[in-house]
Amino acid sequence: MPELSPPSVMVIPFAYPDYPPQDVQRQIAASLRALEAAGLNVTAAPAVMLPDDVTPALQMLRTTSYDAIVALVVSWVEAPLFVATLRPFFSEPILLWSHTIFSENGVGLTLGALPAAGVLRETLEEMEARFTFVYGMPEEPALMDSIRTFARVAAARRKLAEARIGLLGYASMGMYTGTVDHTQLRRQVGPEIDHLDQYEVVVRYEKIGDQEVEGWLQEAERWQLGEGVSPADLRKAFRMALAIEQIARERDWDALTIKCQYELSRTFGMAPCVPLSILGDRHVVSCEGDLPLVVSQLILHYLTGEPTSYGDLHHVTATHILLGACGFAPLCYAAAAPVINKHTALYEGLLNSSPYKPGRVTLLRLGARRGRFKLHVAAGDAELPPPFHEVGCPTYPFVNVALDGNVADFMQHVPSQHYAIAYGDVREEVTLLCRLLDIELIRD
């Protein structure tokens, strides 16, 4: 999966002209060095201290590409200059970073930054800016961790605004909750939906010869193949994976979902479970045409930089939730060598039967409530599942999650049966993203 580029920030320093210039510049320079050391791409404007400084800062803000604005307060600031500079960008992610005190010869010194931030923080809140407030000096590791997290979330917000999601078909089996208001999604969350029919996959698949996927067959040498899985079955799976990938590249998709039931899984005679499991290692993909789900997966990918999966809710106990899709999970999620079987009921074709590897995971689902979006997030520990399968079917790629929060509360908030899954705990990042997108957060 391609590595995400580092977040980019536009730093606008704010200061007061009556303080010693060398002290002000020293604090600004130290801050810029700390941001760069934190792995951010940094562009900085000259400090805004006087009315004449506002126009150059505005020009840089209007002509520079960035994920977030860092409003750097190193001393007392005249609030009207701050507002004149940033007011046109209050809908953009703004990090209000205030210095506190610095030390010289064992004596703490202040330039009045935190008192200024007290005025500015409330001003931003009253003017409904999209901002987060942090405070501290550049050498404080915890502070830089917070700034890095904010920048990563701001980058995710921007990527969502530029993303294109491929929809092949529509929601499967009458799933109301798999649909979305396209205009609302574009306005509030960002992604564009590019809709094609699954027939595009069939046509592309039939044009691909077995010889085009011979090199891919080497990947299957490490798989554990179940009874009846033949080389011909594997070639078909790789041909479909290649067909889907070709379409995604040509359409410039950042993620995709495909309606499998029942046009592909029965009429065509080949469910895309294994093709999508292959592609899931390097693309954000899922099935059943569930748009809120694939948006949730894309969010997790942008926050973690890693592949994402999903699972249906199948069973709950007082402490655990058992999730699994009917044949899909990225192969890199497998606890050992991937296990590939043949569907024996309900559908035709191959399926992934690999249990998930253990580790910390985040569960996420986008939903809608009375015309507005909401995000339901939880985290826990992925554990190897107990023996389990759907009646008449081989084992699916299931995961048993020991939830951090209360399972009963979680179940009262579910927006649908499908939940996006990613390794790592990014609940704090999701919380920040909801603030930046003005989305209701439900956190269990």
C-alpha positions in Angstrom: 0.0 0.0 0.0 1.5 3.4 -1.0 2.9 5.3 2.0 1.0 8.5 2.9 2.9 11.7 2.5 3.9 13.6 5.7 1.3 16.3 6.8 2.0 19.8 5.7 1.5 22.9 7.9 1.4 26.6 7.3 2.8 28.4 10.3 1.7 32.0 11.0 3.7 33.3 14.0 2.0 36.1 16.0 3.9 38.4 18.4 4.0 41.8 19.9 6.4 44.5 18.6 7.5 45.9 22.1 9.3 42.7 23.2 13.0 42.2 22.3 13.1 41.1 18.7 15.9 38.6 19.4 13.7 36.8 22.0 10.7 36.7 19.7 12.7 35.4 16.7 14.5 32.8 18.9 11.2 31.3 20.0 9.8 31.3 16.5 12.9 29.6 15.2 12.9 26.9 17.9 9.2 26.2 17.1 9.9 25.7 13.4 12.8 23.4 14.1 10.6 21.3 16.4 7.8 21.0 13.8 10.3 19.8 11.2 11.8 17.4 13.6 8.3 16.0 14.3 8.2 15.0 10.6 6.0 17.7 9.3 6.4 19.7 6.0 6.7 23.2 7.3 6.1 26.5 5.5 6.3 29.7 7.6 5.2 33.3 7.0 6.9 36.3 8.6 5.6 37.1 12.0 2.5 39.2 12.3 3.1 42.0 14.8 1.8 45.1 13.0 -1.2 45.9 10.7 1.2 46.0 7.7 2.1 42.3 8.4 -1.4 41.1 7.8 -1.4 41.3 4.0 1.8 39.3 3.4 0.5 36.6 5.7 -2.8 36.5 3.9 -1.0 36.2 0.6 0.9 33.2 1.8 -2.2 31.6 3.2 -4.0 32.0 -0.2 -1.2 30.8 -2.4 0.3 27.9 -0.3 -0.9 24.3 -0.2 -1.2 22.9 3.3 -3.2 20.5 5.5 -3.5 22.8 8.6 -2.6 26.3 9.8 -0.5 26.6 12.9 -1.2 29.9 14.6 1.9 30.2 16.7 1.6 32.6 19.6 5.0 33.3 21.2 4.1 36.6 23.0 1.2 38.9 23.7 -0.8 39.4 20.5 -3.3 42.1 19.5 -6.4 40.0 18.9 -7.7 42.2 16.0 -4.5 41.4 14.0 -4.9 37.7 14.7 -8.5 37.8 13.5 -7.8 39.9 10.4 -5.2 37.3 9.4 -7.1 34.1 10.0 -10.8 35.0 9.7 -11.0 34.0 6.0 -9.7 30.6 7.0 -11.8 29.8 10.0 -13.3 26.8 8.1 -9.8 25.3 7.7 -8.1 23.3 10.5 -6.3 25.7 12.8 -4.0 24.7 15.6 -3.7 27.5 18.2 -0.3 26.8 19.7 0.7 29.1 22.6 4.1 29.2 24.2 4.3 29.4 28.0 7.6 30.3 29.7 11.2 29.8 28.8 14.2 29.6 31.1 17.4 31.7 31.2 20.0 31.1 33.9 17.5 29.2 35.9 14.9 31.9 35.8 11.5 31.5 34.1 10.7 34.2 31.6 7.5 35.0 29.8 6.5 37.1 26.8 2.9 37.0 27.6 1.9 34.3 25.2 -0.5 32.3 27.4 -2.5 35.4 28.4 -2.8 36.2 24.7 -4.0 32.7 24.0 -6.7 33.0 26.7 -8.2 35.8 24.6 -7.6 34.1 21.3 -9.0 30.7 22.2 -12.3 32.1 23.3 -12.4 34.4 20.2 -11.9 31.4 17.9 -14.7 29.5 19.7 -17.1 32.4 19.5 -16.4 32.8 15.8 -17.0 29.1 15.2 -13.5 28.4 13.9 -12.4 24.8 13.3 -9.5 24.8 15.8 -7.6 22.9 18.5 -5.7 24.6 21.4 -2.4 23.4 22.6 0.2 25.0 24.8 3.8 24.5 25.8 7.4 24.9 24.6 9.0 23.3 21.6 11.1 21.0 23.6 8.2 19.2 25.3 7.7 15.7 23.7 4.1 15.4 24.7 3.2 18.7 23.1 4.9 17.7 19.8 3.0 14.4 19.9 -0.3 16.3 20.1 0.7 18.6 17.3 1.7 15.7 15.1 -1.6 14.0 15.8 -3.5 17.1 14.9 -1.6 17.5 11.7 -2.2 13.9 10.7 -5.9 14.3 11.3 -5.9 17.6 9.3 -4.2 15.7 6.5 -6.9 13.0 6.6 -9.5 15.7 6.3 -7.9 17.1 3.2 -7.4 13.7 1.6 -11.1 12.9 2.2 -12.0 16.2 0.5 -10.0 15.1 -2.6 -10.9 11.4 -2.5 -12.7 9.4 -5.2 -14.6 6.3 -4.2 -15.6 3.7 -6.8 -19.0 2.2 -6.5 -19.6 -0.9 -8.7 -23.2 -1.7 -8.5 -25.3 -0.5 -5.5 -26.1 -1.6 -2.0 -26.7 -5.4 -1.7 -29.8 -7.2 -0.5 -31.9 -4.1 0.3 -29.5 -2.6 2.9 -30.9 0.9 3.5 -27.9 1.6 5.7 -25.5 0.8 2.9 -26.7 3.9 0.9 -25.8 7.5 1.4 -26.9 11.0 0.3 -24.2 11.7 -2.3 -24.6 15.5 -2.0 -24.5 15.4 1.8 -21.4 13.2 1.7 -19.6 15.5 -0.7 -20.5 18.6 1.3 -19.7 17.5 4.8 -17.2 14.6 4.6 -15.6 15.2 1.1 -15.3 12.1 -1.1 -16.7 12.0 -4.6 -18.6 8.8 -5.6 -17.9 7.5 -9.1 -20.6 4.9 -9.9 -20.3 2.1 -12.5 -22.1 -1.2 -13.0 -20.5 -4.5 -12.0 -20.8 -5.4 -15.7 -17.6 -3.3 -16.1 -15.8 -6.0 -14.1 -17.3 -8.8 -16.1 -16.2 -7.3 -19.4 -12.7 -6.5 -18.2 -12.4 -9.9 -16.6 -13.3 -11.7 -19.9 -10.6 -9.7 -21.7 -7.8 -10.8 -19.4 -6.1 -14.1 -20.3 -4.7 -16.6 -17.8 -1.2 -15.8 -19.0 -1.6 -12.2 -17.6 -1.8 -13.5 -14.1 0.8 -16.3 -14.2 3.1 -14.1 -12.2 0.4 -13.6 -9.6 0.1 -17.3 -9.0 3.4 -17.3 -7.1 1.6 -15.4 -4.4 -0.7 -18.4 -3.9 2.2 -20.7 -3.2 2.2 -19.5 0.4 -1.5 -20.0 0.9 -3.2 -22.9 2.6 -5.7 -24.2 0.0 -8.8 -26.0 1.1 -10.5 -29.0 -0.5 -11.4 -28.5 -4.2 -9.4 -25.3 -4.7 -7.8 -25.7 -8.1 -5.2 -23.7 -10.1 -8.1 -22.8 -12.4 -10.0 -21.3 -9.5 -6.9 -19.3 -8.5 -6.4 -18.0 -12.0 -10.1 -16.8 -12.1 -9.6 -15.0 -8.7 -6.4 -13.3 -9.9 -8.1 -12.3 -13.2 -10.9 -10.6 -11.4 -8.5 -8.9 -9.0 -6.6 -7.6 -12.0 -9.8 -6.5 -13.7 -10.9 -4.5 -10.6 -7.5 -3.0 -10.1 -7.2 -1.9 -13.7 -10.6 -0.1 -13.4 -9.6 1.5 -10.1 -6.4 2.9 -11.6 -8.0 4.2 -14.7 -10.8 5.9 -12.7 -8.3 7.3 -10.2 -10.1 5.7 -7.2 -8.8 6.0 -3.7 -11.2 3.3 -2.5 -13.9 1.1 -3.9 -16.8 -1.1 -3.0 -18.6 -3.6 -5.2 -22.1 -5.2 -5.1 -21.4 -8.9 -5.0 -24.8 -10.3 -4.1 -26.2 -11.7 -6.3 -25.1 -10.7 -9.7 -21.5 -11.8 -9.3 -21.8 -14.3 -6.5 -24.6 -16.3 -8.2 -25.5 -15.1 -11.7 -21.8 -14.8 -12.9 -20.8 -17.6 -10.6 -17.9 -15.9 -8.9 -18.0 -14.0 -5.6 -15.2 -11.3 -5.4 -14.2 -12.4 -1.9 -10.7 -13.5 -2.7 -10.0 -10.9 -5.4 -10.8 -8.2 -2.9 -8.8 -9.9 -0.2 -5.8 -9.8 -2.5 -6.4 -6.2 -3.4 -7.0 -5.3 0.3 -3.3 -5.5 1.1 -2.7 -2.5 -1.2 -6.0 -0.7 -1.7 -9.0 0.3 0.4 -11.7 -2.1 -0.7 -14.9 -3.8 0.5 -18.0 -5.5 -0.9 -21.8 -5.4 -0.8 -21.8 -1.8 -2.1 -21.9 -0.4 1.4 -20.8 3.2 0.9 -20.8 4.4 4.6 -18.6 1.4 5.3 -16.0 2.1 2.6 -15.9 5.8 3.7 -15.2 4.5 7.3 -12.4 2.3 5.9 -10.9 5.2 4.0 -10.9 7.3 7.2 -9.1 4.6 9.1 -6.6 4.2 6.3 -5.8 8.0 6.2 -5.4 8.0 10.0 -3.2 4.9 10.2 -1.6 4.6 6.8 -2.4 0.9 6.9 -4.7 -1.5 5.1 -8.3 -1.7 6.5 -10.9 -4.5 6.7 -14.5 -4.9 7.8 -16.7 -7.4 9.5 -20.4 -8.0 10.1 -21.5 -8.1 13.8 -22.2 -11.8 14.5 -22.1 -12.4 18.2 -21.7 -10.5 21.4 -20.9 -11.5 25.0 -20.5 -9.2 28.0 -17.0 -8.4 27.0 -16.5 -9.4 23.3 -17.8 -8.7 19.8 -17.3 -11.3 17.1 -17.0 -9.8 13.6 -16.4 -11.2 10.2 -17.3 -10.8 6.5 -18.5 -13.7 4.4 -15.2 -14.3 2.8 -13.3 -11.0 2.7 -10.4 -9.6 4.7 -7.0 -8.3 3.5 -4.6 -11.3 3.3 -2.1 -9.3 5.5 -4.6 -9.5 8.3 -4.2 -13.3 8.5 -2.8 -14.7 11.7 -0.7 -17.2 9.7 -0.5 -18.3 6.1 -3.8 -17.3 4.4 -6.4 -20.0 4.2 -8.4 -20.1 1.0 -11.5 -22.3 0.6 -14.4 -22.7 -1.9 -17.9 -21.4 -1.1 -20.1 -24.4 -0.4 -23.4 -22.6 0.2 -25.1 -19.3 -0.6 -22.5 -18.2 -3.2 -20.0 -19.5 -5.7 -16.3 -19.0 -6.0 -13.5 -18.8 -3.5 -13.4 -17.2 -0.1 -10.8 -16.2 2.5 -11.1 -18.3 5.7 -8.1 -16.8 7.6 -8.5 -15.8 11.2 -7.3 -12.3 12.1 -4.0 -11.8 13.8 -4.1 -10.5 17.4 -3.5 -6.9 18.2 -5.1 -3.6 19.1 -7.9 -2.6 16.7 -10.2 0.3 16.1 -13.8 -0.3 14.9 -15.5 2.6 13.0 -18.8 3.1 11.3 -20.2 6.1 9.5 -24.0 6.6 9.9 -26.6 9.3 9.5 -28.9 10.8 12.0 -31.7 13.1 11.0 -29.9 14.5 8.0 -26.4 14.7 9.6 -23.5 12.3 9.7 -22.3 10.5 12.8 -19.2 8.3 13.5 -19.4 5.4 15.9 -15.9 4.4 17.2 -14.6 1.9 19.6 -11.4 0.0 20.3 -10.2 -3.2 21.8 -7.9 -6.2 21.5 -8.3 -8.6 18.6 -8.2 -12.2 19.7 -8.3 -15.5 17.8 -12.0 -16.4 17.5 -13.7 -19.5 18.9 -14.8 -22.2 16.3 -17.6 -20.6 14.3 -19.1 -20.6 10.8 -22.3 -19.8 9.0 -24.6 -22.8 8.5 -23.4 -24.8 5.5 -20.4 -22.5 4.9 -16.7 -22.8 5.4 -15.1 -20.6 8.1 -15.1 -16.9 7.4 -12.2 -14.5 8.3 -13.5 -13.7 11.8 -12.1 -11.7 14.7 -13.1 -11.7 18.3 -12.6 -8.2 19.8 -12.3 -7.7 23.6 -13.9 -4.2 23.7 -12.4 -1.6 25.9 -15.9 -0.1 26.6 -19.2 -1.5 27.5 -20.5 -4.0 24.9 -24.2 -3.3 25.7 -23.7 0.4 25.2 -21.9 -0.3 21.9 -24.8 -2.4 20.6 -27.3 0.4 21.3 -25.4 2.7 19.0 -24.7 0.5 15.9 -25.6 2.3 12.7 -25.4 -0.9 10.7 -24.1 -4.5 10.7 -20.8 -3.7 8.9 -17.8 -2.1 10.9 -14.5 -1.0 9.4 -11.5 -2.5 11.2 -7.9 -1.3 11.4 -5.0 -2.2 13.6 -4.0 0.4 16.1 -6.0 2.7 18.4 -7.0 5.9 16.6 -10.0 7.0 18.8 -8.3 10.3 19.6 -7.7 11.0 15.9 -11.3 10.1 15.1 -12.5 12.5 17.9 -10.4 15.3 16.4 -11.6 14.5 12.9 -15.3 14.7 14.0 -14.6 18.2 15.4 -12.9 19.3 12.1 -15.8 17.9 10.0 -18.6 18.9 12.4 -19.7 15.3 12.6 -21.4 13.8 15.7 -19.1 11.5 17.6 -20.3 8.4 19.4 -17.5 6.8 21.3 -17.8 3.5 23.2 
